[in-house]
Amino acid sequence: MAWRNWIEGDAVNLIDPNLRVGSNRDMMRCIHIGLLCVQDNVANRPTMASVVHMLTGGTLSLPTPSKPAFFMHSNTTTDNLESSALDQSNNFQFSLNEASITELIPR
C-alpha cells in the first residue's frame, strides 16, 4: 500500500489523520526514508548511520526509491501468485527471493 501510494503521488494517504496536524514535509520524508530502507537491491539500502543522518539533516536530498523488495499485491489468491511463490505444501511464501520468508500465521 505504501509503495502504491508513493508512486501515485498519494503518500499523504499513509499518514494517520490524527498526525496530520504536524509537518507533512517531515512525515513525507520519513515515508521516503522507509521506502529507501526496503529497496530490492541491498546495495541501494541506506546504512543505519545514513538513516540517522537523513532523519536529522533536513537539507540532505534523498535518492529516489525504487520498488521495494517485499511487495504484496492486494489479491493473494493462489491463481494470481507465481508458482515459485508457493512452497511444496502450497503455503504462501510472499518473498520470492528466498532471502526472507514472511509467515502470516502467528507462532
The first five atom37 places (N, CA, C, CB, O) and aatype in JSON, in Angstrom:
{
  "aatype": [12, 0, 17, 1, 2, 17, 9, 6, 7, 3, 0, 19, 2, 10, 9, 3, 14, 2, 10, 1, 19, 7, 15, 2, 1, 3, 12, 12, 1, 4, 9, 8, 9, 7, 10, 10, 4, 19, 5, 3, 2, 19, 0, 2, 1, 14, 16, 12, 0, 15, 19, 19, 8, 12, 10, 16, 7, 7, 16, 10, 15, 10, 14, 16, 14, 15, 11, 14, 0, 13, 13, 12, 8, 15, 2, 16, 16, 16, 3, 2, 10, 6, 15, 15, 0, 10, 3, 5, 15, 2, 2, 13, 5, 13, 15, 10, 2, 6, 0, 15, 9, 16, 6, 10, 9, 14, 1],
  "atom_mask": [
    [1, 1, 1, 1, 1],
    [1, 1, 1, 1, 1],
    [1, 1, 1, 1, 1],
    [1, 1, 1, 1, 1],
    [1, 1, 1, 1, 1],
    [1, 1, 1, 1, 1],
    [1, 1, 1, 1, 1],
    [1, 1, 1, 1, 1],
    [1, 1, 1, 0, 1],
    [1, 1, 1, 1, 1],
    [1, 1, 1, 1, 1],
    [1, 1, 1, 1, 1],
    [1, 1, 1, 1, 1],
    [1, 1, 1, 1, 1],
    [1, 1, 1, 1, 1],
    [1, 1, 1, 1, 1],
    [1, 1, 1, 1, 1],
    [1, 1, 1, 1, 1],
    [1, 1, 1, 1, 1],
    [1, 1, 1, 1, 1],
    [1, 1, 1, 1, 1],
    [1, 1, 1, 0, 1],
    [1, 1, 1, 1, 1],
    [1, 1, 1, 1, 1],
    [1, 1, 1, 1, 1],
    [1, 1, 1, 1, 1],
    [1, 1, 1, 1, 1],
    [1, 1, 1, 1, 1],
    [1, 1, 1, 1, 1],
    [1, 1, 1, 1, 1],
    [1, 1, 1, 1, 1],
    [1, 1, 1, 1, 1],
    [1, 1, 1, 1, 1],
    [1, 1, 1, 0, 1],
    [1, 1, 1, 1, 1],
    [1, 1, 1, 1, 1],
    [1, 1, 1, 1, 1],
    [1, 1, 1, 1, 1],
    [1, 1, 1, 1, 1],
    [1, 1, 1, 1, 1],
    [1, 1, 1, 1, 1],
    [1, 1, 1, 1, 1],
    [1, 1, 1, 1, 1],
    [1, 1, 1, 1, 1],
    [1, 1, 1, 1, 1],
    [1, 1, 1, 1, 1],
    [1, 1, 1, 1, 1],
    [1, 1, 1, 1, 1],
    [1, 1, 1, 1, 1],
    [1, 1, 1, 1, 1],
    [1, 1, 1, 1, 1],
    [1, 1, 1, 1, 1],
    [1, 1, 1, 1, 1],
    [1, 1, 1, 1, 1],
    [1, 1, 1, 1, 1],
    [1, 1, 1, 1, 1],
    [1, 1, 1, 0, 1],
    [1, 1, 1, 0, 1],
    [1, 1, 1, 1, 1],
    [1, 1, 1, 1, 1],
    [1, 1, 1, 1, 1],
    [1, 1, 1, 1, 1],
    [1, 1, 1, 1, 1],
    [1, 1, 1, 1, 1],
    [1, 1, 1, 1, 1],
    [1, 1, 1, 1, 1],
    [1, 1, 1, 1, 1],
    [1, 1, 1, 1, 1],
    [1, 1, 1, 1, 1],
    [1, 1, 1, 1, 1],
    [1, 1, 1, 1, 1],
    [1, 1, 1, 1, 1],
    [1, 1, 1, 1, 1],
    [1, 1, 1, 1, 1],
    [1, 1, 1, 1, 1],
    [1, 1, 1, 1, 1],
    [1, 1, 1, 1, 1],
    [1, 1, 1, 1, 1],
    [1, 1, 1, 1, 1],
    [1, 1, 1, 1, 1],
    [1, 1, 1, 1, 1],
    [1, 1, 1, 1, 1],
    [1, 1, 1, 1, 1],
    [1, 1, 1, 1, 1],
    [1, 1, 1, 1, 1],
    [1, 1, 1, 1, 1],
    [1, 1, 1, 1, 1],
    [1, 1, 1, 1, 1],
    [1, 1, 1, 1, 1],
    [1, 1, 1, 1, 1],
    [1, 1, 1, 1, 1],
    [1, 1, 1, 1, 1],
    [1, 1, 1, 1, 1],
    [1, 1, 1, 1, 1],
    [1, 1, 1, 1, 1],
    [1, 1, 1, 1, 1],
    [1, 1, 1, 1, 1],
    [1, 1, 1, 1, 1],
    [1, 1, 1, 1, 1],
    [1, 1, 1, 1, 1],
    [1, 1, 1, 1, 1],
    [1, 1, 1, 1, 1],
    [1, 1, 1, 1, 1],
    [1, 1, 1, 1, 1],
    [1, 1, 1, 1, 1],
    [1, 1, 1, 1, 1],
    [1, 1, 1, 1, 1]
  ],
  "atom_positions": [
    [[0.82, -1.18, 0.0], [0.0, 0.0, 0.0], [0.87, 1.26, 0.0], [-0.94, -0.01, 1.2], [0.56, 2.23, -0.68]],
    [[1.96, 1.23, 0.77], [2.84, 2.39, 0.84], [3.47, 2.67, -0.53], [3.94, 2.18, 1.9], [3.49, 3.81, -0.99]],
    [[3.96, 1.62, -1.18], [4.6, 1.8, -2.48], [3.58, 2.31, -3.51], [5.22, 0.48, -2.96], [3.88, 3.23, -4.27]],
    [[2.42, 1.72, -3.52], [1.39, 2.12, -4.49], [1.03, 3.59, -4.3], [0.13, 1.23, -4.34], [0.95, 4.34, -5.27]],
    [[0.82, 4.0, -3.05], [0.5, 5.41, -2.79], [1.67, 6.32, -3.16], [0.14, 5.6, -1.31], [1.45, 7.43, -3.66]],
    [[2.88, 5.87, -2.92], [4.06, 6.68, -3.24], [4.16, 6.94, -4.75], [5.33, 5.99, -2.73], [4.34, 8.08, -5.18]],
    [[4.05, 5.87, -5.54], [4.2, 6.06, -6.99], [3.03, 6.81, -7.6], [4.36, 4.72, -7.67], [3.17, 7.42, -8.66]],
    [[1.89, 6.78, -6.96], [0.73, 7.53, -7.44], [0.71, 8.96, -6.92], [-0.56, 6.82, -7.03], [-0.19, 9.74, -7.25]],
    [[1.7, 9.32, -6.11], [1.78, 10.67, -5.57], [0.8, 10.93, -4.44], [0.0, 0.0, 0.0], [0.51, 12.08, -4.11]],
    [[0.3, 9.87, -3.83], [-0.69, 9.99, -2.76], [-0.15, 9.48, -1.43], [-1.95, 9.24, -3.12], [-0.92, 8.97, -0.61]],
    [[1.15, 9.62, -1.19], [1.74, 9.09, 0.04], [1.15, 9.74, 1.29], [3.25, 9.29, 0.03], [1.22, 9.17, 2.37]],
    [[0.57, 10.92, 1.14], [-0.06, 11.58, 2.28], [-1.2, 10.72, 2.83], [-0.59, 12.96, 1.87], [-1.58, 10.88, 4.0]],
    [[-1.76, 9.82, 2.02], [-2.81, 8.91, 2.49], [-2.3, 7.93, 3.55], [-3.39, 8.12, 1.31], [-3.1, 7.34, 4.28]],
    [[-1.0, 7.77, 3.65], [-0.42, 6.84, 4.62], [-0.34, 7.45, 6.02], [0.98, 6.43, 4.16], [-0.15, 6.73, 7.01]],
    [[-0.49, 8.75, 6.11], [-0.35, 9.43, 7.38], [-1.66, 9.35, 8.16], [0.06, 10.91, 7.17], [-2.73, 9.67, 7.63]],
    [[-1.57, 8.92, 9.4], [-2.74, 8.84, 10.27], [-3.37, 10.23, 10.37], [-2.35, 8.3, 11.69], [-2.67, 11.21, 10.62]],
    [[-4.68, 10.33, 10.18], [-5.34, 11.65, 10.24], [-5.07, 12.4, 11.55], [-6.83, 11.48, 10.07], [-5.05, 13.63, 11.55]],
    [[-4.86, 11.68, 12.64], [-4.57, 12.33, 13.92], [-3.19, 12.98, 13.94], [-4.68, 11.32, 15.06], [-2.93, 13.86, 14.76]],
    [[-2.3, 12.53, 13.03], [-0.94, 13.08, 13.0], [-0.78, 14.17, 11.95], [0.05, 11.97, 12.73], [0.28, 14.79, 11.87]],
    [[-1.79, 14.41, 11.17], [-1.67, 15.39, 10.08], [-1.56, 16.83, 10.56], [-2.86, 15.27, 9.15], [-1.38, 17.74, 9.76]],
    [[-1.68, 17.04, 11.87], [-1.51, 18.39, 12.4], [-0.05, 18.8, 12.41], [-2.1, 18.49, 13.81], [0.27, 19.99, 12.53]],
    [[0.85, 17.82, 12.29], [2.28, 18.1, 12.28], [2.74, 18.49, 10.89], [0.0, 0.0, 0.0], [1.93, 18.84, 10.02]],
    [[4.03, 18.43, 10.69], [4.63, 18.82, 9.42], [4.5, 17.68, 8.39], [6.12, 19.18, 9.62], [5.11, 16.63, 8.54]],
    [[3.69, 17.91, 7.35], [3.56, 16.92, 6.28], [4.91, 16.67, 5.61], [2.54, 17.37, 5.23], [5.2, 15.55, 5.19]],
    [[5.72, 17.71, 5.51], [7.04, 17.57, 4.88], [7.89, 16.55, 5.66], [7.77, 18.94, 4.82], [8.54, 15.69, 5.05]],
    [[7.89, 16.65, 6.98], [8.67, 15.72, 7.8], [8.12, 14.29, 7.7], [8.67, 16.18, 9.27], [8.88, 13.33, 7.63]],
    [[6.8, 14.17, 7.69], [6.19, 12.84, 7.6], [6.48, 12.21, 6.22], [4.66, 12.94, 7.84], [6.74, 11.01, 6.13]],
    [[6.41, 13.01, 5.18], [6.71, 12.5, 3.84], [8.18, 12.09, 3.75], [6.39, 13.57, 2.77], [8.51, 11.12, 3.08]],
    [[9.04, 12.82, 4.43], [10.46, 12.46, 4.46], [10.66, 11.1, 5.15], [11.29, 13.56, 5.19], [11.46, 10.28, 4.7]],
    [[9.93, 10.87, 6.23], [10.02, 9.58, 6.94], [9.53, 8.43, 6.06], [9.2, 9.63, 8.25], [10.13, 7.36, 6.05]],
    [[8.45, 8.65, 5.33], [7.95, 7.63, 4.4], [8.99, 7.36, 3.32], [6.6, 8.07, 3.76], [9.25, 6.21, 2.98]],
    [[9.58, 8.43, 2.78], [10.62, 8.31, 1.76], [11.8, 7.48, 2.28], [11.1, 9.71, 1.31], [12.27, 6.58, 1.6]],
    [[12.26, 7.79, 3.48], [13.38, 7.05, 4.08], [12.99, 5.6, 4.31], [13.82, 7.71, 5.41], [13.8, 4.7, 4.08]],
    [[11.77, 5.36, 4.77], [11.3, 3.98, 4.97], [11.33, 3.19, 3.67], [0.0, 0.0, 0.0], [11.72, 2.03, 3.66]],
    [[10.93, 3.81, 2.58], [10.96, 3.12, 1.28], [12.39, 2.86, 0.83], [10.23, 3.95, 0.22], [12.66, 1.85, 0.17]],
    [[13.3, 3.75, 1.16], [14.71, 3.51, 0.83], [15.27, 2.31, 1.6], [15.55, 4.77, 1.13], [16.14, 1.6, 1.1]],
    [[14.76, 2.09, 2.8], [15.26, 1.0, 3.65], [14.8, -0.38, 3.2], [14.82, 1.23, 5.07], [15.33, -1.38, 3.67]],
    [[13.84, -0.45, 2.29], [13.33, -1.75, 1.84], [13.58, -1.96, 0.34], [11.84, -1.88, 2.14], [12.83, -2.68, -0.32]],
    [[14.62, -1.33, -0.19], [14.96, -1.49, -1.6], [15.29, -2.93, -1.91], [16.13, -0.58, -1.98], [15.84, -3.65, -1.08]],
    [[14.95, -3.36, -3.12], [15.21, -4.73, -3.55], [16.71, -5.03, -3.56], [14.62, -4.98, -4.94], [17.13, -6.09, -3.09]],
    [[17.5, -4.11, -4.07], [18.95, -4.28, -4.12], [19.54, -3.81, -2.79], [19.58, -3.49, -5.32], [19.42, -2.63, -2.43]],
    [[20.16, -4.72, -2.07], [20.7, -4.41, -0.74], [21.68, -3.24, -0.81], [21.4, -5.65, -0.14], [21.75, -2.43, 0.11]],
    [[22.44, -3.15, -1.89], [23.42, -2.08, -2.05], [22.76, -0.7, -2.09], [24.24, -2.29, -3.31], [23.41, 0.3, -1.79]],
    [[21.49, -0.64, -2.46], [20.77, 0.64, -2.53], [20.12, 1.03, -1.21], [19.72, 0.57, -3.6], [19.6, 2.14, -1.09]],
    [[20.15, 0.15, -0.22], [19.56, 0.46, 1.08], [20.55, 1.28, 1.9], [19.16, -0.84, 1.84], [21.75, 0.99, 1.89]],
    [[20.06, 2.29, 2.61], [20.98, 3.1, 3.42], [21.43, 2.36, 4.68], [20.32, 4.43, 3.8], [20.72, 1.5, 5.19]],
    [[22.6, 2.72, 5.16], [23.08, 2.18, 6.44], [22.32, 2.89, 7.56], [24.63, 2.37, 6.6], [21.67, 3.91, 7.33]],
    [[22.39, 2.35, 8.76], [21.7, 2.99, 9.89], [22.28, 4.38, 10.14], [21.83, 2.13, 11.17], [21.55, 5.31, 10.49]],
    [[23.59, 4.53, 9.96], [24.2, 5.85, 10.13], [23.63, 6.83, 9.1], [25.75, 5.77, 9.99], [23.38, 7.99, 9.42]],
    [[23.42, 6.36, 7.88], [22.83, 7.21, 6.84], [21.4, 7.56, 7.18], [22.89, 6.52, 5.48], [20.97, 8.7, 6.96]],
    [[20.65, 6.59, 7.71], [19.26, 6.84, 8.09], [19.19, 7.91, 9.16], [18.58, 5.55, 8.58], [18.37, 8.82, 9.09]],
    [[20.05, 7.81, 10.17], [20.08, 8.82, 11.24], [20.4, 10.18, 10.65], [21.13, 8.44, 12.34], [19.78, 11.18, 11.01]],
    [[21.37, 10.22, 9.74], [21.73, 11.49, 9.1], [20.57, 12.04, 8.27], [22.98, 11.31, 8.21], [20.31, 13.24, 8.27]],
    [[19.86, 11.15, 7.55], [18.72, 11.58, 6.74], [17.61, 12.14, 7.63], [18.19, 10.41, 5.9], [16.95, 13.11, 7.27]],
    [[17.4, 11.52, 8.78], [16.33, 11.96, 9.68], [16.66, 13.27, 10.38], [16.06, 10.89, 10.72], [15.76, 14.05, 10.7]],
    [[17.94, 13.52, 10.62], [18.32, 14.73, 11.35], [18.78, 15.85, 10.44], [19.42, 14.4, 12.33], [18.75, 17.02, 10.84]],
    [[19.21, 15.53, 9.23], [19.69, 16.55, 8.3], [18.62, 16.96, 7.33], [0.0, 0.0, 0.0], [18.47, 16.35, 6.27]],
    [[17.86, 17.99, 7.66], [16.72, 18.4, 6.85], [17.05, 18.84, 5.43], [0.0, 0.0, 0.0], [16.18, 18.82, 4.57]],
    [[18.29, 19.23, 5.18], [18.63, 19.73, 3.85], [19.21, 18.65, 2.94], [19.6, 20.87, 3.96], [19.4, 18.88, 1.74]],
    [[19.48, 17.51, 3.49], [20.05, 16.42, 2.69], [19.01, 15.91, 1.68], [20.52, 15.26, 3.61], [17.9, 15.54, 2.06]],
    [[19.37, 15.91, 0.4], [18.43, 15.39, -0.6], [18.5, 13.86, -0.6], [18.74, 15.96, -2.02], [19.57, 13.27, -0.46]],
    [[17.35, 13.24, -0.77], [17.25, 11.78, -0.71], [17.19, 11.19, -2.11], [16.01, 11.36, 0.1], [16.61, 11.79, -3.01]],
    [[17.81, 10.01, -2.3], [17.69, 9.35, -3.6], [16.25, 8.9, -3.84], [18.65, 8.14, -3.68], [15.48, 8.73, -2.89]],
    [[15.9, 8.7, -5.08], [14.56, 8.24, -5.43], [14.46, 6.74, -5.16], [14.24, 8.55, -6.92], [15.28, 5.97, -5.65]],
    [[13.46, 6.33, -4.38], [13.33, 4.89, -4.12], [12.8, 4.15, -5.34], [12.4, 4.66, -2.91], [12.1, 4.72, -6.18]],
    [[13.14, 2.88, -5.41], [12.58, 2.01, -6.44], [11.67, 1.0, -5.74], [13.72, 1.28, -7.28], [11.53, 1.03, -4.52]],
    [[11.07, 0.13, -6.51], [10.12, -0.84, -5.96], [10.74, -1.62, -4.81], [9.64, -1.8, -7.06], [11.86, -2.11, -4.93]],
    [[10.03, -1.74, -3.7], [10.56, -2.45, -2.53], [10.81, -3.93, -2.8], [9.62, -2.31, -1.36], [10.23, -4.52, -3.72]],
    [[11.66, -4.52, -1.98], [11.95, -5.95, -2.1], [10.71, -6.76, -1.76], [13.13, -6.35, -1.18], [10.45, -7.79, -2.39]],
    [[9.96, -6.31, -0.79], [8.75, -7.0, -0.39], [7.57, -6.2, -0.89], [8.68, -7.2, 1.16], [7.31, -5.1, -0.4]],
    [[6.86, -6.74, -1.85], [5.71, -6.04, -2.42], [4.62, -7.06, -2.62], [6.07, -5.32, -3.76], [4.73, -7.93, -3.48]],
    [[3.56, -6.97, -1.82], [2.46, -7.92, -1.89], [1.26, -7.23, -2.51], [2.11, -8.48, -0.49], [0.78, -6.22, -2.0]],
    [[0.79, -7.77, -3.6], [-0.39, -7.22, -4.24], [-1.6, -7.47, -3.37], [-0.59, -7.83, -5.64], [-1.58, -8.35, -2.51]],
    [[-2.66, -6.71, -3.57], [-3.83, -6.83, -2.71], [-4.58, -8.13, -2.91], [-4.76, -5.68, -2.95], [-5.3, -8.56, -2.0]],
    [[-4.43, -8.77, -4.05], [-5.11, -10.03, -4.32], [-4.11, -11.16, -4.14], [-5.73, -10.05, -5.75], [-3.17, -11.29, -4.93]],
    [[-4.3, -12.0, -3.11], [-3.32, -13.03, -2.8], [-3.86, -14.44, -3.02], [-2.86, -12.88, -1.38], [-3.47, -15.36, -2.3]],
    [[-4.74, -14.63, -3.97], [-5.22, -15.97, -4.25], [-4.14, -16.76, -4.96], [-6.52, -15.94, -5.09], [-3.28, -16.16, -5.62]],
    [[-4.16, -18.05, -4.85], [-3.12, -18.88, -5.46], [-3.13, -18.77, -6.97], [-3.3, -20.32, -5.05], [-2.1, -19.01, -7.6]],
    [[-4.25, -18.42, -7.57], [-4.31, -18.27, -9.02], [-3.46, -17.1, -9.49], [-5.74, -18.09, -9.47], [-2.95, -17.12, -10.61]],
    [[-3.31, -16.08, -8.65], [-2.6, -14.89, -9.07], [-1.14, -14.85, -8.64], [-3.28, -13.7, -8.54], [-0.41, -13.96, -9.06]],
    [[-0.71, -15.8, -7.83], [0.68, -15.83, -7.42], [1.49, -16.7, -8.37], [0.8, -16.34, -5.99], [0.99, -17.7, -8.89]],
    [[2.71, -16.31, -8.58], [3.58, -17.14, -9.41], [3.79, -18.47, -8.7], [4.94, -16.42, -9.68], [3.79, -18.54, -7.47]],
    [[3.98, -19.51, -9.46], [4.15, -20.83, -8.86], [5.37, -20.88, -7.95], [4.26, -21.89, -9.94], [5.4, -21.67, -7.01]],
    [[6.38, -20.05, -8.22], [7.56, -20.05, -7.36], [7.28, -19.43, -6.01], [8.68, -19.32, -8.03], [8.1, -19.55, -5.09]],
    [[6.14, -18.75, -5.85], [5.79, -18.15, -4.57], [5.13, -19.15, -3.64], [4.87, -16.96, -4.79], [4.78, -18.79, -2.51]],
    [[4.96, -20.37, -4.07], [4.35, -21.39, -3.23], [5.41, -22.4, -2.82], [3.19, -22.09, -3.96], [6.25, -22.79, -3.63]],
    [[5.38, -22.83, -1.56], [6.29, -23.9, -1.19], [5.63, -25.24, -1.5], [6.68, -23.8, 0.33], [4.52, -25.27, -2.04]],
    [[6.28, -26.33, -1.17], [5.8, -27.65, -1.58], [4.47, -28.01, -0.93], [6.82, -28.7, -1.24], [3.73, -28.83, -1.48]],
    [[4.15, -27.45, 0.21], [2.87, -27.77, 0.86], [1.79, -26.76, 0.51], [3.05, -27.83, 2.38], [0.75, -26.71, 1.16]],
    [[2.03, -25.94, -0.52], [1.09, -24.92, -1.0], [0.8, -23.83, 0.02], [-0.2, -25.58, -1.41], [-0.25, -23.19, -0.04]],
    [[1.72, -23.61, 0.96], [1.62, -22.46, 1.85], [2.24, -21.27, 1.13], [2.31, -22.72, 3.23], [3.19, -21.44, 0.36]],
    [[1.71, -20.08, 1.37], [2.23, -18.9, 0.69], [3.59, -18.51, 1.23], [1.26, -17.74, 0.84], [3.82, -18.52, 2.44]],
    [[4.49, -18.17, 0.33], [5.75, -17.52, 0.67], [5.71, -16.21, -0.1], [7.02, -18.41, 0.3], [5.76, -16.22, -1.33]],
    [[5.64, -15.1, 0.58], [5.48, -13.83, -0.11], [6.79, -13.21, -0.53], [4.73, -12.88, 0.75], [6.78, -12.23, -1.27]],
    [[7.92, -13.74, -0.09], [9.22, -13.25, -0.53], [9.76, -14.22, -1.57], [10.21, -13.09, 0.66], [10.14, -15.34, -1.24]],
    [[9.78, -13.78, -2.82], [10.18, -14.66, -3.9], [11.69, -14.83, -3.98], [9.67, -14.13, -5.2], [12.15, -15.75, -4.66]],
    [[12.46, -14.0, -3.32], [13.92, -14.08, -3.45], [14.56, -15.03, -2.45], [14.5, -12.71, -3.28], [15.79, -15.15, -2.44]],
    [[13.81, -15.69, -1.63], [14.25, -16.67, -0.65], [15.18, -16.09, 0.42], [14.95, -17.8, -1.35], [15.7, -16.83, 1.25]],
    [[15.4, -14.77, 0.41], [16.23, -14.15, 1.43], [15.5, -14.09, 2.76], [16.66, -12.74, 1.0], [16.1, -14.2, 3.83]],
    [[14.19, -13.91, 2.68], [13.38, -13.9, 3.89], [12.0, -14.41, 3.53], [13.3, -12.47, 4.52], [11.51, -14.22, 2.42]],
    [[11.38, -15.06, 4.49], [10.05, -15.6, 4.27], [9.15, -15.05, 5.36], [10.06, -17.17, 4.28], [9.44, -15.18, 6.55]],
    [[8.07, -14.45, 4.96], [7.1, -13.9, 5.9], [6.0, -14.92, 6.12], [6.52, -12.56, 5.39], [5.34, -15.33, 5.17]],
    [[5.8, -15.32, 7.37], [4.73, -16.24, 7.69], [3.58, -15.44, 8.27], [5.2, -17.34, 8.67], [3.76, -14.67, 9.21]],
    [[2.41, -15.62, 7.71], [1.24, -14.87, 8.15], [0.48, -15.55, 9.27], [0.32, -14.64, 6.99], [-0.54, -15.04, 9.73]],
    [[0.96, -16.71, 9.72], [0.33, -17.44, 10.81], [1.14, -17.19, 12.08], [0.24, -18.98, 10.5], [2.35, -17.42, 12.08]],
    [[0.52, -16.72, 13.16], [1.27, -16.44, 14.37], [1.84, -17.7, 14.99], [0.4, -15.73, 15.38], [1.36, -18.81, 14.75]],
    [[2.88, -17.5, 15.79], [3.53, -18.64, 16.45], [2.7, -19.17, 17.57], [4.89, -18.24, 16.97], [3.1, -20.13, 18.23]]
  ]
}
